[in-house]
Amino acid sequence: MPEADEGGPEMMSFRELARRLVADGVVPRMSNQRISQLAREDPDFPKVVRIGRSHAVDYRAARPYFAGRKSRQGQRTDLKPPAAEA
């Protein structure tokens, strides 16, 4: 499904977003649970819209977010000392 250059947002559920990010080669693997966690915890995550009981996000905003995001798979953040404040 080609991405349109014009028009409105391309809204999709977290499940569909995870599938599309992998299919488009943006990330090697992704789950809708991880997307949900990022939406809750990362203030830079694109705007989430609630549709009924589901959450949706615009693919045009999510793709650059995930493409520019540094993966920290398996990194134990609880063992790192807090970052020093300047």
N, C-alpha and C positions, 0 to 999 in steps of 0.2 A: 504494500500500500504506500504509494509515494506521498511524501510530505508536501503539502501545499505551501506556496510562498506567500499567499495572501489569505485573508479571511480571519475568522475568529479563532478562539482557542481550540485546541484539540484535546478535550477532556477525556481522561480515562481513569479507571479504577486502579488501585495499587497493584492488584493481581495482573491486570493487563499491562500496566507500566513495567513491572518486573519482567514479564515475558518479552515485551518490545525492546527494552534496553539490552537484553541478551541477544535477541534476534538481530538487532541493528549493530551489534558488536561494540556497544558503548562500554559494557562491563562483561567480564567472563561469566559471572553468575550473580543472581540476585533473587531474593524472595520478597513476597509481599509483606511478610512480617518485618523484614529489615527496613523496608520502605516506611512502614508504619512507625517503627522505632525512630528513624531519622526525622520523620515529620513531627514527632512529639518532642525530640530532644535537640534538634539542630535549628537554631534561629535563622539560619541562612536558607533553609529548605523552602522551595517555592510554595506559594499560597495554596492551601488545601481547601476544597469546597465540599461541603457535606450534601450528598444527594440521597435522600431517604436515610437508610441506615449505613450507606456506603460513603467512603471518602474518595474524592477524585482530584486529580491534579492535571494541569495543562502540560502536555508532552513537550511543547515548545519551550517551556521554562524548565522542565525537569531534565531534559537531555543535556543542556549545557552544565547544569548543576552536577550531574553525575559524571560527565566527561571531565570536568575540572577538579573533581573530588579525589583526594589522595586516599587510597585504600589502606586500611590498617588491620588487615585480616590476621587474627591470632595474636595481636599485640596486647599484652597484659598492662592495661593502663593503671591498675591498682598498685603495681610495683614501682611506678615512676614517682619520683618526688614532685611535689607541686611546682609549677613554673614560677620562677622568681619574678616578682613584680618590679618594674623599673621605677 
